[in-house]
Amino acid sequence: MKSAAQKIIENNNLQNSTFTLITNDKNLIDLDAIALKNELINLDYSPNKLDLNTVLLKAKSNKSNELNTLNKIILISDFQNINIENKIDFTIVNSPISLLQLTPKETQNFFLDSISLERKSATETTLNVLVKSTQNATSNIPVSLFEEKILMGKTTAEFVDSKRSSVQFTLPNSKNFNGKISLVDDGLEFDNDFFFSISAPEKINVLSIGNPAEFLQKIYTVHEFNFTTSTLSTLNYNKINNQQLIILNELVDIPSELLRNLIEFSESGGNLAVIPSRNSDIDSYNRLLNAFQAGKISAKIENEHQITSINYEHPLIEDVFEKKVTNFQYPKTALHYQNNSRNSSAILKFDNNSPFISSTKTKNGTFYWISSPLNKETSNFTQSPLVVPIFYNFAINSLKTGQLYYTISPENNIEIKTSVGKDEVLKISNETNAFIPLQKISPNKVELTLSDIILENGFYDVSSNNKILKTIALNYNREESEANYTDLKSLVGNAENATVYASIDDLFNEIDNQQKINWLFKWFLAFSVLFLLFEMLLLKYFKI
């Protein structure tokens, strides 16, 4: 871009013309040659993009179709496919259009595509990093992890005749982590850094509704969980949506009001675990199961069965065991409710191959069904070593990780969980800039809208009254990293007003030649008028 701007300045001899400059984020009209030069010198990169039809519409709105005016539209770009969302209609404007495609010297580009988190334990989290190449490559690309500006780790992304490679870093769970992933690449530079921000985990809110259970209190300890228990008669329904995990512990039936609240809780991302009662009202429980698309109770089995099968590949327990256990003492139940749900995935199974504990994915959360009461009179499962990892992971998997990063776009919506006063506003700032975005205040959160704000990638602090509430990470869009370019001749097709040029020099030489032809035409026209005038005078005063 900088090179193209400099070449335009060097080749522009149109000192008496008026110019319009359209970029991804500017529309500058009525510029003279000096003003155009200054704008090109100061032209900076933008994280936004425009499709080609929008550019032509902007050119049309800038009086390009004015009568009795000579206009020429010059489009200079790398013309990636992402800028051509629909078929281009060059007839939008009446003016001639010149297209010049700039191509990079280095066609291969390695770039950081995305990152994701995978919680491995209570103390550690795995950061997965996806590295891509625009071409099949056999290379080793160094990848570094920084916390702020401090190097925390290094690894290598290995490409074996492929376009994709993944690397992992291990992060602690105990603190805020403002991280940056970096690689070294000779291709495009803007996509070699990837910023992310992780907030220190808060205690997980777990609510047990129903009979008190001693085993739950032992699992959900105070240093990791905010565990509360309530009977159905004393339940405060206003506290339901503040939970991450709710356990229904041996309720006889599920009242309609509770069911409505649980559905709303699940839609907002909460997880629900259900332990039935020995005397459960089956119709009531089936309404619950139906609401979560978790099957239907088909029978109450009052025979003793052992729990003999573990689904080691289930996400809930895939990292619990180092190897498959074959000689443990099987827990058992004297009663269970048979539920043959097709949408569910079994975690533990009985000796008759029916599920003892199963999970069902809901729209925004997970529904866990335990098919038997867990009181000591009915089952000895709570004395089994399996109970701790399963119920512990019920809660751990309910903790939703905050958004790791945002992609810079013309409009970003960011939700901050906080309570602010009536006249308070949130501010976003980094080391060089500060601004107050549009904001919508709710009782427990503030929604920020970043509209038409051009931002650089990096870390930004969200603060209130000079107190930092949250650090967010912003990254450039990776769409241009793929580097898929359009063939201009195919793009132009049969458009009569569009011409493809090979270089800026050729383009401006053609414009100069046209200017000379126009200049000669004006002189010929002037002489023609003058000779016509002489001829009329001769005819008037001399009889020939």
N, C-alpha and C positions, 0 to 999 in steps of 0.2 A: 504493500500500500504506500509506504513512504517513498519507494523508488518511483512508483507510478505518479505520485503527486509531484515529485521533483521534475520528471520528464514533461509533465503538462506545463509546469512553469517555464521550463527551458524552451519549449516549442511554441508557446502561445504568443503569436504576433498580432492577435486581434485586439489592438489597443482601443478601438472605437466601438467595440461590441459590448452588450450587456449579458451577464451570465447568471444562471441559477445553479446552485450546488445542492444536490440531493444525496444524503448519506443515510445510513441506517437509523440515525437519531436526529438529523438536521434537515431543514428545508429552507435554504437561504436564497432569497430572490433579489434581483436588481443589483447585482454586484458589478462593479467595473473591474478592469484587468488588475489593478493594484489590490483591490479588496479581495478578489479571487485568489491572488497570490498569497496574501496574508492568511486567508482561511485554509488554503492547502498546506502552508507551512505548519500551522497549528493543528492540523487534522489529527485526531486521536482515534484509537480503537474503541469499538462499541460492542457490548455483549448482546445487543439486540440484532435482529435480522429482518429483512423485508423480502417478500416474494416479488417476482419480476412484474406481475400485473399491477401490484400496488405502486411500484415505482413509476410505471407508465401512467397510472391514474394521477399520481402526484404531479408528473410532468404536464399532464393535460390541464390540471387545475392551476398550474403556473402560467396560464395564457399561451401555451404552446400552439393552440389552435386559432390564435388571433389572426384576423384577415389583414392582408397588406403588410405582413411582418415575416421576415425570413427567420425561420427557427431550425435548429438542428439539435437532435438529442444524441448524446454520446453516453453509452453504457459501458463502464469499465468494471470488470469483476472476474473472479475465478469461475463464476457460473456453476456453483455446486447444485446438485439435484434438489437439495433442501430449499433452495430459493425459487424453485419452479414447482409450485404445488398443483397448478392447473395448467391447461393448455394456454399458451401465451397468445393474446390477441393484439398483434402489432397495429391493427387498424384503430385502436383506441385513440391514437393521435394521428394528425394529418402530416406531421413533420417527418422528414427523413431521419432514420435511426441508424446510428453506427454502433456496432458491437465489437468490443475488444476483450478477448479472454486472456487473462494472465495466469500462467501455470507455475507451480513451485519448482525450484531446482531439484529438491529432494522429494521424490514421490512416496517413499515409504515413511510411515509415521507410527511410532509406538506411543500409546497414550493410556492414561489411567481412566478407565471407563466408569467404575462404580465401586462402592464398598458396602459391606453389611456386617452386622454383629451376630455372634452366636454365643450365647451364654453357656459355658462349660461347667461351671461350678459356682459355689457361693462366693468365691474369692477371685475368680479369673473369667475373662471373656475373650473369645477369639475374634479378631478382626480379619475378615476375608476381603481381599483386594483383587479386583478383576482388571488385568492388563490386556490390552488388545493391540493388534497390528493391522494395518490396512492391507498387507500382503502376507501370504504364507512365508514364515521366517524360521530359520534355525539359528537362534541367538540366545545369549544370556544377558538380560537387562537388569542392572542393579536397581533395587528399590529400597528406599530409606524411610524410616518412621521417625518423625520429630514430635516432641511435646513442646508447643510453642517453637522456640528456636534451638532446643536441645535435642541432639541426636539420641534416640532411644534404641534403635535397632536397625540392622541391615540384612537384606536377603536378596535372592536372585529370582527373577521371573524367567523360567526356561521355556523357550519356544522350540518345538521339534516339528518342523514343517507344518506349522499351525498358525492360526491368527489369534489364539486365546491362551492365556496362562493365568493361573491363580496363585497368590501367595498369602500367607497367614502371619499375623503377629498376635502375641498374647498380651492382654492389657489387664491391669488390676481393676477390680470392681469398687474399690474403696474411696475413690476421689473423683473430682471433676478432671476431665482430660480433654484439652484442646490440642488436637493432633493434626499433623500434615504428612501426607504421603508424597514422596518425590521420586522421580526417575530422571535419568539423563538420556536425551534423545536428540539426534541431529535434525529431526523433522520439525513439525509445528511445536512451538514452545508453550503456547497458552494452556495446553492440556497435560503438562508435565507435573503439576502440583494438584493435590486434592485435599481440601480442608474438611475437617469434621470436628464435632464437639459432643462430648458425652458428659452428662450430669451425674454426679455421685448418686447411687441408688438410695431412695428413701425407704423407710419401713413399709412393708406390704400390709395393707388392710385386709384382714380376714374376719368374717362374721359367721358364727355358727348359730343357726336357728333351730330350736328344738330341744332335745334332751341334753343336759350337760354331759361332756365326754372327757374323761381324764386324759386319754391318749392324745387328743387334739391339743390340749394345753401343753403337753410335754413336747410336741413337735413344733408348735408355733411359739417359739420363745421370744422374750421381750426384746432382745438385742437385734432381731431381724424382722419381727412382725408386730403389728398392732392387732392383737387377737382379742375379740370380744364374743361373748355368747349371750343369747337372749332366748327366752321362751316365746312361743308364738303370741301369747296373750300380752306380753310386755314389749313386743317389738315396736321400735320407732322406725316407721317406714321412710322417714326423711333421711335416714342414715344409709339406706341401701345403695344409693348411687355413689357414695363415697368409698365403696369397697372395691377391691380387686378380685377377691374370691369370696363366694358365699357357699356355705355347706348347709344343706337341709338334713338335719340329723334325726331320723326316725319320727317324722311327723306322721300322724294318723291320716290326715288329709291335707290338701293344698287349697286354701281359700282362694276365691276368685281375685280378691284384692291383692293378695300376695303374688299370684300368678301374673297379674298385669305388671306389677313392679319388677318381677324377675325378668320378664320379657324386655322391659325398658332397660334394665340393668345389663342384659346380654347385648342388646343393640348398641349400647355405649361402650362395649368392649370388655365387659366383665365375664369371668368364668364361674360356672356353677357346678357343684358336686352334690349328688343326691344319694342319701342313704335311706332306704325305705324302713318302715316300721313292721314289726311282726303282724300287726293288725291294720295294715295300710288299706285305705279305701281305694280299690283298684281303679274305679272310674275317675276318681280325682287325680290319681297318678298318671293315668292315660291321657288326661287333658294336658298335664304338664309335659309328658313325653311327646305328644303330638305337636305342642307349641314349639318344641325345639327339634322337631323332625328326628326324634331319637327312638322311633319304633313304638311298640305297644306291648304291654304285659299280656301274655297269652295264657299263663298258668302260674299257680302258686305251688311250688314243689316242696313238700314237707318231708323229704328224705335227706339223709346225710350224704354230702358229697365233698370230696377233697379238691383243693385248688392245686392243680398239678402242672399247669402250662404257663410259661412266661413268654410274651412276645418281645424278644430282645431287640427287635428292629423298630418298636414303637418309639416315637420321638420323646415320650415322657421318661423312658428308662433306658434308652439306647446307650447312654454313657454311665449308667449306674454300675454295671458289672464288667469286670475285666475279662471274664470268660463265662461260658454257659454253665449254670449250676444244675447238676443232675442228682445230687444225693442229699438235698435239704429235706427237713421234716415238713411234710405238706400240711398247711393249715386246712381247716375244714369248716363247713357250716351245716347246720341242721335244717335250714330253710332258705329257699331263695325264690325270686320271681323270675320266671323265664321271659326273656325279651329278645326276639329275633329281629333286631333292627338291621336293615340293609345299608344304612348310612353310617353305621358305627364301626369303629376299629377296636378289636379286643386287646386289652392290655394283659389281663390274667384270665385263664380259663379253668373251668371245672374238669373233672375226669371224664365227663360226658361230652366234652368239647363245646359246651355252651359258655358264653362270656360270664365271668364273675365281675370284672371291672372293664368298662369300655368307654370310649370317647367319641363324641360327635362334634364335628366342626360346625359352628353356627356362623352367622354372617360376620360377626366381629369378635367372637370369642370361642370358647369350648365348653361343651356340656359333658360332664362325667357321670356315669351311671354305675352305682355299686348295687349289685342285684340282691344283696342279702343284708339284713340288719347286722351291725357289728358289736352289739352288746355281748357280754361274756356268756350269757345264757344261750345264745344262738350260734356264736362263732368264736373261734380262738384266733382269728386273723390279726387282731390288735396285739397279740403276743408274738406274731411272726416278724422276722427282720424285714419283710417286704413293706410293711405298713409305713415305715418312716420315709423311705425314698419316694414312695408313690404320693402320699399326702403332702410331703414337702414340695415335690415338683408340681403338684396341683397349684400351689401358691406361687412358686418361682416362675412358672410359665404364664401366670396371669399378669406379671409385671411387664407393662409395655414400655419398651425403650423409646425415649423421646426422639424426635426427628434428628438424625445425625447431621444433615446438611440440607441446604436449599439451593436450587438452581436459579441463577439470576435470569429474570425474565421481565417483560414490561409490567407485570403485576405479580407480586408475591404476597401470600396471606400467611401470617405467622401467629400462632396462638400461644399466649403466655399465661400460665396459671398463676394468678396473683389477685389480690384484692387492693383496689386503689380508692382514694378519696374522691369526692365529687369534682374537685378542681385540680386533681393531679393528672399529669400526662406522662407517658413513657417516652423515653428518648433513645435513639439508636446512634452509636458512635464507634469510631475506631481511632487510630492514632492521629489521623489527619482530618477526618470529617465528623460532623454531628448534625443530626436533623430530627425533627419530630414528625413521624408518619401519621397517616390517618389511623384512627383507632376507635373501636367499638367496645365499650365497657360493659361487662356482665358481672354478676355478683362474685364469681370465683375465677374469672379469667378476663383477659383483654385480647381482642383480635386486632392485630396490626396489619395494615395494607400498605405495601410499598409500591406505589404507582408512579410510573414515569420518573423513577429515580435511577440514574445510571450508577452502578456500584462496581467496584473492583472486587475480585475474589479475596477471601481472607476472613478474619474473625471480626465480629461486631458485638459490642456489649449493649444489652437492653437494660436500661436503668430507670429508676424513679427516685427523685430527690437525691441524686448522686450516689444511690445505692444500686449496685449491679444485681439484677434479678436473674439474668441468664446470658450466656454467651452463645451466639449462633454462628454457624459457618456458612459462607456463600461461595459457590463454585460457578465457573463459566459452563454454559451448555456444551455438551460434548458432540452435538450434531455435526459440526464442521470437521471433527477429528477423522471421520470415516473417509473424507476426501473423495467423494464420488462426483465426477465432473460431467457436465452436459456437452454433447457434441453440438456446436453452434450451427453448423450447416443444417443439421436435422431440425434444430430448434427454429431456425428462420424459415425453412421450407420455401414456399412460394411467395412469401411476403414481399411485395414490390417496394415497400418503403424502408426495408432493412438491409444493411450491408455489413459483412463481416470483414474486419481488418486484422492484419497480423501483428502490428506494433503501433505504439503511440506515434512514432516518427512518421510511419506511412499515413496514419490518420490525419495528422496535422499538415503534412505535405499536400494531401488531397484537399484539405480545407483551404490552404494557402493558394493552391492552383485555382480553386473555385472563386476565391476572392479576387484573384488577378483577372479571371474571365469576367467576373461581374464588373470589375473596374474598367476593363476594356469595353465592355458592353455599354457602360454609362457614357464613355467618351464617344463611341460610335453613335450612340443615340443623340448626344449633344451636337455632334457634327452634322448628323442627318437633319436635325431641326434647323441648324444654322444654314446649311445649304438650301433647304427648302425656303427659308426666309429670303436668301439671296435671289433664288429663282423667282419668287413672287415679286420682289422689288424690280428685277430686270424686266419681267413681263408688264409691270405697271408703268415704268418710266421710259422704257425703250420698246419701240415697236419692232419686234423681230418676226 
